């Protein structure tokens, strides 16, 4: 090969190498620009989520029914929405005892199966390794190749699907009557008859009477009003039963949970938070905020 040919090949190799470096550099620039844009979008979306929470708090009125926040246009394609619910219309999943849980389950299963499910639930939640008669502890779950019990407070109602005997359909039904966000008391004005019937000191007949009363007469004003009505209906509560009834129930919403979501039109990015609010002097005050 003569000197001119060698120089030509060398030049071509240099050009190829430089082209590769330029390509890598251009790709890096593109990646950087994209990452920068995503950060800007995520900041806008997070600001929209915060704005949505502020709008929800601003619109709240303690004397009016809970209202969802329909999709709000915040400008430049940014939007947010909020779904709200009252956790006190459900039983507290980490406070409910075996007896109350079995009563709740009897609405969706026969007595024998309800007892079996209640035993399995309590074994899943309690810290000891001793299995109840119809329940199951770690050995059974490992033998079946399944996730072992939590042996502690349940994090979410979806966790029910890991417990022995809880089918997907049952999880959907029972999960809608339990919550991890309640302060432990059930709302007499919003809980359904199944939840009320699983509340301390209330029989199924009494629970049905309360639901029927609020449907016919409107909002129940006080525990005394309910107690007097039960007495007139020949379902009186004893002194101890009444005390349990008062401790286990409320007559107004004391907490609100909101699932807030925000985004930008045309982008898959989302900011989501589940916020638990307490009601203080007629205003919403955040107690717990779970971001995702």
C-alpha positions in Angstrom: 0.0 0.0 0.0 1.4 3.4 -0.9 1.6 6.4 1.4 -1.5 8.1 -0.1 -3.6 4.9 0.4 -2.5 4.6 4.0 -3.3 8.3 4.7 -6.8 7.9 3.1 -7.6 4.8 5.2 -6.4 6.6 8.4 -8.6 9.6 7.6 -11.6 7.4 7.0 -11.1 5.7 10.3 -10.8 9.1 12.1 -14.0 10.3 10.4 -15.8 7.1 11.5 -14.6 7.4 15.0 -15.6 11.1 15.2 -19.1 10.2 13.8 -19.5 7.6 16.5 -18.5 10.2 19.2 -20.9 12.7 17.7 -23.6 10.1 17.7 -22.9 9.2 21.4 -22.8 12.9 22.3 -26.1 13.7 20.5 -27.7 10.7 22.2 -26.5 11.9 25.6 -27.8 15.4 24.8 -31.2 13.9 23.8 -31.3 11.8 27.0 -30.4 14.9 29.1 -33.1 17.0 27.4 -35.7 14.2 27.9 -34.7 13.8 31.6 -34.9 17.6 32.1 -38.3 17.7 30.5 -39.6 14.8 32.6 -38.4 16.6 35.8 -40.3 19.7 34.7 -43.4 17.7 33.9 -43.2 15.8 37.3 -42.8 19.1 39.1 -45.9 20.5 37.3 -47.9 17.3 38.1 -46.9 17.3 41.8 -47.9 21.0 42.1 -51.2 20.0 40.6 -51.7 17.3 43.2 -50.9 19.8 46.0 -53.4 22.3 44.4 -56.1 19.6 44.2 -55.7 18.9 47.9 -56.0 22.7 48.6 -59.2 22.9 46.4 -60.7 19.9 48.2 -60.0 21.4 51.6 -61.4 24.8 50.5 -64.6 23.3 49.2 -65.3 21.1 52.2 -68.3 21.9 54.3 -68.9 19.8 57.5 -72.7 20.1 57.2 -73.0 18.8 53.6 -72.5 15.3 52.1 -69.1 14.2 50.9 -68.6 15.2 47.3 -65.9 14.0 44.9 -63.7 16.5 43.1 -64.4 16.0 39.4 -61.6 16.6 36.9 -60.3 20.1 37.4 -58.5 21.9 34.6 -55.6 23.8 36.1 -54.3 25.3 32.8 -51.7 24.3 30.2 -53.2 20.8 30.0 -52.6 20.1 33.7 -55.5 18.4 35.6 -56.4 16.8 38.9 -59.3 14.9 40.5 -60.2 13.4 43.9 -62.3 10.5 45.1 -63.4 10.8 48.7 -64.9 8.5 51.2 -65.7 8.2 54.9 -63.6 5.5 56.6 -66.0 5.4 59.6 -68.6 3.6 57.6 -66.3 0.6 57.8 -64.9 -1.6 60.5 -61.2 -1.0 61.5 -59.4 -4.0 60.2 -56.7 -3.9 62.8 -59.0 -3.4 65.8 -61.8 -5.8 64.9 -61.9 -8.8 67.1 -62.7 -12.4 66.2 -66.3 -12.2 67.4 -67.2 -9.0 65.4 -65.4 -10.3 62.3 -67.3 -13.6 62.4 -70.6 -11.6 62.7 -69.6 -9.5 59.7 -68.6 -12.6 57.7 -72.0 -14.3 58.5 -73.6 -11.9 56.0 -71.6 -13.4 53.1 -70.8 -17.0 54.3 -72.5 -19.7 56.4 -71.6 -19.8 60.1 -69.1 -22.6 59.8 -67.2 -20.9 57.0 -67.4 -17.5 58.8 -65.8 -19.0 61.9 -63.0 -20.6 59.8 -62.3 -17.3 58.0 -62.3 -15.4 61.3 -59.8 -17.9 62.8 -57.5 -17.6 59.8 -57.7 -13.9 59.8 -56.8 -13.6 63.5 -53.9 -16.0 63.0 -52.6 -13.9 60.1 -52.7 -10.7 62.3 -51.6 -11.9 65.7 -48.0 -12.1 66.7 -48.0 -15.7 68.1 -47.3 -18.8 66.2 -50.2 -20.9 67.7 -52.9 -21.8 65.2 -56.5 -21.5 66.2 -58.8 -24.5 65.7 -59.9 -23.5 62.2 -57.0 -21.1 61.4 -53.5 -21.5 60.0 -50.0 -20.2 60.9 -46.7 -20.1 59.1 -46.2 -23.8 58.7 -49.4 -24.2 56.8 -48.6 -21.3 54.4 -45.1 -22.6 53.8 -46.4 -26.1 53.1 -48.8 -24.7 50.6 -46.1 -22.5 49.0 -47.9 -19.3 50.0 -46.8 -16.0 51.6 -46.5 -16.5 55.4 -48.6 -14.5 57.8 -47.8 -10.9 58.6 -48.1 -11.5 62.4 -48.8 -7.8 62.8 -51.1 -5.0 61.8 -52.5 -5.4 58.2 -51.3 -2.7 55.8 -54.1 -2.8 53.3 -57.4 -4.5 52.8 -56.0 -6.2 49.6 -53.9 -8.2 52.0 -56.9 -10.3 52.7 -56.3 -12.2 49.5 -53.2 -13.9 51.0 -55.2 -15.3 54.0 -56.4 -18.9 54.0 -60.0 -19.2 52.7 -60.4 -15.7 51.3 -61.3 -16.0 47.6 -61.1 -13.0 45.3 -64.8 -12.4 45.3 -64.9 -12.5 49.1 -62.0 -10.1 49.3 -63.9 -7.6 47.2 -67.0 -7.9 49.3 -65.4 -8.0 52.8 -62.7 -5.5 51.9 -65.3 -2.9 51.1 -66.5 -3.2 54.7 -63.1 -2.9 56.4 -60.5 -0.1 56.5 -57.0 0.6 57.8 -57.8 4.3 58.2 -60.6 4.5 60.7 -60.1 5.7 64.3 -62.0 2.6 65.4 -65.5 4.0 65.6 -68.4 3.3 63.2 -70.7 6.1 61.8 -74.3 5.4 62.6 -75.4 7.7 59.7 -73.4 6.1 56.9 -72.4 2.5 57.8 -74.5 -0.2 56.2 -76.4 -2.8 58.2 -73.7 -5.5 58.0 -71.1 -3.2 59.5 -73.5 -1.9 62.2 -74.5 -5.5 63.1 -70.8 -6.3 63.7 -70.5 -3.3 66.1 -70.4 -4.0 69.8 -73.7 -4.2 71.6 -75.9 -4.1 68.5 -78.0 -7.0 67.4 -78.9 -7.6 63.7 -82.4 -6.4 64.5 -81.1 -3.2 66.1 -78.8 -2.5 63.2 -81.7 -3.0 60.7 -83.8 -0.7 62.9 -81.2 2.1 62.8 -80.7 1.9 59.1 -84.5 2.0 58.6 -84.8 4.9 61.0 -82.3 7.1 59.2 -83.8 6.3 55.9 -87.3 7.3 57.0 -86.4 10.2 59.4 -83.1 11.5 58.1 -79.9 12.0 59.9 -79.6 10.6 63.4 -78.6 13.4 65.8 -77.2 11.7 68.9 -76.6 8.4 70.7 -79.4 9.3 73.2 -81.9 9.7 70.3 -80.9 6.2 69.0 -81.0 4.7 72.4 -84.5 6.1 73.1 -85.7 4.9 69.7 -84.4 1.3 70.4 -86.1 1.3 73.8 -89.5 2.4 72.2 -89.0 -0.4 69.6 -88.6 -2.9 72.4 -84.9 -3.4 71.8 -83.5 -1.6 74.8 -79.7 -1.6 75.5 -78.5 -2.3 79.0 -76.3 0.2 80.8 -73.1 -1.7 79.8 -74.4 -2.3 76.3 -75.1 1.4 75.9 -71.6 2.4 77.1 -70.1 0.0 74.6 -72.4 1.4 71.9 -71.3 4.9 72.6 -67.6 4.0 72.6 -67.9 2.0 69.3 -69.9 4.5 67.2 -70.2 8.1 66.1 -73.1 10.1 64.6 -71.1 12.3 62.3 -68.2 12.0 60.0 -64.9 12.4 61.9 -62.4 11.5 59.1 -62.3 11.7 55.4 -60.0 9.8 53.0 -59.2 11.2 49.6 -57.4 9.6 46.7 -56.0 12.5 44.7 -54.6 12.1 41.2 -53.0 14.7 38.9 -51.4 14.6 35.4 -50.9 16.4 32.1 -53.0 15.7 29.1 -51.3 13.4 26.6 -48.6 12.2 29.0 -48.7 8.9 31.0 -47.0 10.6 34.1 -49.2 10.7 37.2 -48.9 11.9 40.8 -51.1 10.1 43.2 -51.7 10.4 47.0 -54.1 8.9 49.5 -54.7 11.5 52.2 -56.4 10.9 55.5 -58.0 14.1 56.9 -59.3 14.7 60.4 -62.2 17.2 60.8 -61.3 20.0 63.2 -63.6 22.9 63.7 -65.4 22.2 60.5 -62.1 22.1 58.4 -60.1 19.3 56.9 -56.6 18.8 58.5 -54.2 16.2 57.0 -53.4 13.4 59.4 -51.6 11.0 57.0 -50.4 11.3 53.4 -49.3 8.3 51.3 -47.6 9.2 48.1 -47.2 7.0 45.0 
